Amino acid sequence: MKDIGLTAVYVKGEYGYTAYIQEFGGVITQGETIPEAEENLYDALQLFLETETISNSTDSVNSIKKPFLSLTKAL
């Protein structure tokens, strides 16, 4: 199994930091400090992955899934 690296981005704002994971647009949070934002980012990622797992395990009989897009990381 190949390890996948994720990139955390921290943007300083007026009241602290906004943090998101570059590779997952839906994972975003905030914190007053970078360590707080980082801790919140772990929580946000965990919730994101749990939600994805639940949505993938509750397919209905009427749903159709097919490959849509394949991405390859350039080295």
VMD Tcl script that builds the backbone (N, CA, C; Angstrom):
set m [mol new atoms 225]
animate dup $m
set s [atomselect $m all]
$s set {name element resname resid chain x y z} {
  {N N MET 1 A 0.836 -1.178 0.000}
  {CA C MET 1 A 0.000 0.000 0.000}
  {C C MET 1 A 0.883 1.244 0.000}
  {N N LYS 2 A 0.559 2.184 -0.845}
  {CA C LYS 2 A 1.352 3.400 -0.969}
  {C C LYS 2 A 0.820 4.463 -0.008}
  {N N ASP 3 A 1.724 5.114 0.713}
  {CA C ASP 3 A 1.335 6.218 1.587}
  {C C ASP 3 A 0.917 7.407 0.742}
  {N N ILE 4 A -0.102 8.108 1.210}
  {CA C ILE 4 A -0.568 9.310 0.535}
  {C C ILE 4 A -0.270 10.493 1.435}
  {N N GLY 5 A 0.437 11.457 0.942}
  {CA C GLY 5 A 0.737 12.653 1.713}
  {C C GLY 5 A -0.358 13.693 1.533}
  {N N LEU 6 A -0.746 14.330 2.617}
  {CA C LEU 6 A -1.730 15.400 2.569}
  {C C LEU 6 A -1.059 16.706 2.974}
  {N N THR 7 A -1.548 17.806 2.434}
  {CA C THR 7 A -0.960 19.106 2.704}
  {C C THR 7 A -1.938 19.968 3.491}
  {N N ALA 8 A -1.518 20.390 4.683}
  {CA C ALA 8 A -2.325 21.314 5.485}
  {C C ALA 8 A -1.921 22.737 5.120}
  {N N VAL 9 A -2.910 23.581 4.894}
  {CA C VAL 9 A -2.672 24.982 4.560}
  {C C VAL 9 A -3.293 25.828 5.670}
  {N N TYR 10 A -2.508 26.760 6.206}
  {CA C TYR 10 A -2.958 27.650 7.275}
  {C C TYR 10 A -2.917 29.082 6.752}
  {N N VAL 11 A -4.045 29.770 6.851}
  {CA C VAL 11 A -4.143 31.141 6.360}
  {C C VAL 11 A -4.446 32.046 7.549}
  {N N LYS 12 A -3.534 32.971 7.822}
  {CA C LYS 12 A -3.716 33.879 8.954}
  {C C LYS 12 A -4.784 34.909 8.616}
  {N N GLY 13 A -5.715 35.057 9.537}
  {CA C GLY 13 A -6.777 36.047 9.380}
  {C C GLY 13 A -6.815 36.970 10.578}
  {N N GLU 14 A -7.818 37.784 10.630}
  {CA C GLU 14 A -7.942 38.767 11.696}
  {C C GLU 14 A -8.113 38.120 13.075}
  {N N TYR 15 A -8.797 36.975 13.137}
  {CA C TYR 15 A -9.104 36.345 14.423}
  {C C TYR 15 A -8.431 34.997 14.625}
  {N N GLY 16 A -7.410 34.698 13.872}
  {CA C GLY 16 A -6.727 33.419 14.017}
  {C C GLY 16 A -6.364 32.852 12.662}
  {N N TYR 17 A -6.519 31.538 12.529}
  {CA C TYR 17 A -6.103 30.848 11.313}
  {C C TYR 17 A -7.242 30.011 10.751}
  {N N THR 18 A -7.391 30.070 9.450}
  {CA C THR 18 A -8.238 29.128 8.730}
  {C C THR 18 A -7.317 28.026 8.243}
  {N N ALA 19 A -7.759 26.782 8.382}
  {CA C ALA 19 A -6.933 25.648 7.966}
  {C C ALA 19 A -7.745 24.727 7.065}
  {N N TYR 20 A -7.092 24.231 6.042}
  {CA C TYR 20 A -7.752 23.256 5.172}
  {C C TYR 20 A -6.737 22.283 4.625}
  {N N ILE 21 A -7.239 21.160 4.138}
  {CA C ILE 21 A -6.386 20.163 3.508}
  {C C ILE 21 A -6.495 20.370 2.006}
  {N N GLN 22 A -5.384 20.667 1.404}
  {CA C GLN 22 A -5.342 21.028 -0.012}
  {C C GLN 22 A -5.976 19.955 -0.894}
  {N N GLU 23 A -5.768 18.700 -0.565}
  {CA C GLU 23 A -6.246 17.609 -1.415}
  {C C GLU 23 A -7.728 17.291 -1.221}
  {N N PHE 24 A -8.347 17.804 -0.153}
  {CA C PHE 24 A -9.766 17.551 0.125}
  {C C PHE 24 A -10.454 18.889 0.352}
  {N N GLY 25 A -11.137 19.390 -0.662}
  {CA C GLY 25 A -11.767 20.694 -0.559}
  {C C GLY 25 A -12.805 20.815 0.543}
  {N N GLY 26 A -13.388 19.703 0.969}
  {CA C GLY 26 A -14.422 19.749 1.989}
  {C C GLY 26 A -13.906 19.731 3.407}
  {N N VAL 27 A -12.606 19.684 3.593}
  {CA C VAL 27 A -12.022 19.624 4.943}
  {C C VAL 27 A -11.437 20.991 5.259}
  {N N ILE 28 A -12.184 21.770 6.051}
  {CA C ILE 28 A -11.763 23.132 6.395}
  {C C ILE 28 A -12.211 23.426 7.819}
  {N N THR 29 A -11.411 24.191 8.537}
  {CA C THR 29 A -11.709 24.530 9.922}
  {C C THR 29 A -10.971 25.807 10.294}
  {N N GLN 30 A -10.946 26.108 11.580}
  {CA C GLN 30 A -10.241 27.306 12.039}
  {C C GLN 30 A -9.740 27.109 13.452}
  {N N GLY 31 A -8.916 28.029 13.902}
  {CA C GLY 31 A -8.417 28.028 15.269}
  {C C GLY 31 A -7.723 29.343 15.561}
  {N N GLU 32 A -7.617 29.669 16.842}
  {CA C GLU 32 A -6.954 30.920 17.216}
  {C C GLU 32 A -5.444 30.855 16.979}
  {N N THR 33 A -4.874 29.645 17.084}
  {CA C THR 33 A -3.445 29.429 16.860}
  {C C THR 33 A -3.280 28.307 15.840}
  {N N ILE 34 A -2.069 28.167 15.295}
  {CA C ILE 34 A -1.826 27.056 14.357}
  {C C ILE 34 A -2.007 25.710 15.049}
  {N N PRO 35 A -1.481 25.495 16.262}
  {CA C PRO 35 A -1.712 24.196 16.907}
  {C C PRO 35 A -3.206 23.891 17.130}
  {N N GLU 36 A -3.986 24.902 17.484}
  {CA C GLU 36 A -5.422 24.686 17.654}
  {C C GLU 36 A -6.089 24.374 16.314}
  {N N ALA 37 A -5.710 25.112 15.277}
  {CA C ALA 37 A -6.258 24.858 13.945}
  {C C ALA 37 A -5.865 23.464 13.459}
  {N N GLU 38 A -4.641 23.043 13.763}
  {CA C GLU 38 A -4.193 21.718 13.354}
  {C C GLU 38 A -4.995 20.621 14.054}
  {N N GLU 39 A -5.229 20.793 15.341}
  {CA C GLU 39 A -6.038 19.819 16.079}
  {C C GLU 39 A -7.454 19.752 15.500}
  {N N ASN 40 A -8.021 20.915 15.206}
  {CA C ASN 40 A -9.352 20.959 14.606}
  {C C ASN 40 A -9.357 20.341 13.214}
  {N N LEU 41 A -8.242 20.463 12.500}
  {CA C LEU 41 A -8.132 19.901 11.160}
  {C C LEU 41 A -8.166 18.373 11.204}
  {N N TYR 42 A -7.495 17.779 12.213}
  {CA C TYR 42 A -7.577 16.327 12.377}
  {C C TYR 42 A -9.021 15.896 12.608}
  {N N ASP 43 A -9.725 16.637 13.450}
  {CA C ASP 43 A -11.132 16.310 13.718}
  {C C ASP 43 A -11.979 16.442 12.456}
  {N N ALA 44 A -11.755 17.515 11.695}
  {CA C ALA 44 A -12.509 17.736 10.458}
  {C C ALA 44 A -12.244 16.627 9.444}
  {N N LEU 45 A -10.986 16.198 9.330}
  {CA C LEU 45 A -10.644 15.116 8.409}
  {C C LEU 45 A -11.313 13.822 8.830}
  {N N GLN 46 A -11.293 13.537 10.131}
  {CA C GLN 46 A -11.932 12.317 10.628}
  {C C GLN 46 A -13.430 12.325 10.306}
  {N N LEU 47 A -14.104 13.445 10.536}
  {CA C LEU 47 A -15.530 13.546 10.218}
  {C C LEU 47 A -15.776 13.393 8.721}
  {N N PHE 48 A -14.924 13.991 7.918}
  {CA C PHE 48 A -15.047 13.876 6.463}
  {C C PHE 48 A -14.945 12.423 6.024}
  {N N LEU 49 A -13.942 11.717 6.539}
  {CA C LEU 49 A -13.744 10.314 6.146}
  {C C LEU 49 A -14.865 9.435 6.666}
  {N N GLU 50 A -15.365 9.696 7.875}
  {CA C GLU 50 A -16.489 8.924 8.399}
  {C C GLU 50 A -17.731 9.137 7.537}
  {N N THR 51 A -17.966 10.362 7.122}
  {CA C THR 51 A -19.117 10.673 6.275}
  {C C THR 51 A -18.997 9.966 4.934}
  {N N GLU 52 A -17.811 9.965 4.356}
  {CA C GLU 52 A -17.589 9.268 3.087}
  {C C GLU 52 A -17.825 7.769 3.237}
  {N N THR 53 A -17.371 7.199 4.352}
  {CA C THR 53 A -17.562 5.767 4.599}
  {C C THR 53 A -19.037 5.442 4.724}
  {N N ILE 54 A -19.775 6.262 5.454}
  {CA C ILE 54 A -21.206 6.028 5.637}
  {C C ILE 54 A -21.937 6.150 4.305}
  {N N SER 55 A -21.641 7.191 3.532}
  {CA C SER 55 A -22.344 7.374 2.262}
  {C C SER 55 A -22.016 6.262 1.279}
  {N N ASN 56 A -20.813 5.710 1.339}
  {CA C ASN 56 A -20.458 4.606 0.445}
  {C C ASN 56 A -21.073 3.287 0.885}
  {N N SER 57 A -21.419 3.141 2.164}
  {CA C SER 57 A -21.963 1.879 2.648}
  {C C SER 57 A -23.486 1.850 2.624}
  {N N THR 58 A -24.145 2.954 2.276}
  {CA C THR 58 A -25.606 3.003 2.279}
  {C C THR 58 A -26.163 3.172 0.876}
  {N N ASP 59 A -25.575 2.498 -0.069}
  {CA C ASP 59 A -26.065 2.575 -1.445}
  {C C ASP 59 A -27.443 1.936 -1.549}
  {N N SER 60 A -28.289 2.563 -2.306}
  {CA C SER 60 A -29.604 1.976 -2.534}
  {C C SER 60 A -29.554 1.093 -3.777}
  {N N VAL 61 A -30.599 0.323 -3.947}
  {CA C VAL 61 A -30.690 -0.568 -5.106}
  {C C VAL 61 A -30.755 0.251 -6.392}
  {N N ASN 62 A -31.290 1.443 -6.329}
  {CA C ASN 62 A -31.475 2.261 -7.522}
  {C C ASN 62 A -30.278 3.128 -7.885}
  {N N SER 63 A -29.235 3.098 -7.082}
  {CA C SER 63 A -28.087 3.953 -7.392}
  {C C SER 63 A -27.175 3.287 -8.410}
  {N N ILE 64 A -26.542 4.113 -9.198}
  {CA C ILE 64 A -25.603 3.647 -10.223}
  {C C ILE 64 A -24.263 4.312 -9.947}
  {N N LYS 65 A -23.217 3.516 -9.890}
  {CA C LYS 65 A -21.864 4.052 -9.728}
  {C C LYS 65 A -21.011 3.578 -10.883}
  {N N LYS 66 A -20.190 4.479 -11.399}
  {CA C LYS 66 A -19.262 4.105 -12.449}
  {C C LYS 66 A -18.036 4.990 -12.335}
  {N N PRO 67 A -16.904 4.533 -12.826}
  {CA C PRO 67 A -15.693 5.359 -12.775}
  {C C PRO 67 A -15.931 6.677 -13.501}
  {N N PHE 68 A -15.424 7.734 -12.912}
  {CA C PHE 68 A -15.625 9.059 -13.482}
  {C C PHE 68 A -14.324 9.710 -13.911}
  {N N LEU 69 A -13.339 9.666 -13.020}
  {CA C LEU 69 A -12.102 10.373 -13.284}
  {C C LEU 69 A -10.971 9.665 -12.555}
  {N N SER 70 A -9.857 9.534 -13.203}
  {CA C SER 70 A -8.686 8.932 -12.595}
  {C C SER 70 A -7.591 9.988 -12.540}
  {N N LEU 71 A -7.018 10.159 -11.352}
  {CA C LEU 71 A -5.958 11.135 -11.185}
  {C C LEU 71 A -4.647 10.438 -10.864}
  {N N THR 72 A -3.593 10.882 -11.474}
  {CA C THR 72 A -2.269 10.334 -11.208}
  {C C THR 72 A -1.371 11.465 -10.761}
  {N N LYS 73 A -0.674 11.239 -9.673}
  {CA C LYS 73 A 0.225 12.255 -9.162}
  {C C LYS 73 A 1.516 12.222 -9.974}
  {N N ALA 74 A 1.905 13.383 -10.488}
  {CA C ALA 74 A 3.146 13.481 -11.246}
  {C C ALA 74 A 4.312 13.538 -10.266}
  {N N LEU 75 A 5.327 12.759 -10.529}
  {CA C LEU 75 A 6.509 12.744 -9.633}
  {C C LEU 75 A 7.588 13.634 -10.172}
}
mol reanalyze $m
mol bondsrecalc $m
mol representation Tube
mol addrep $m
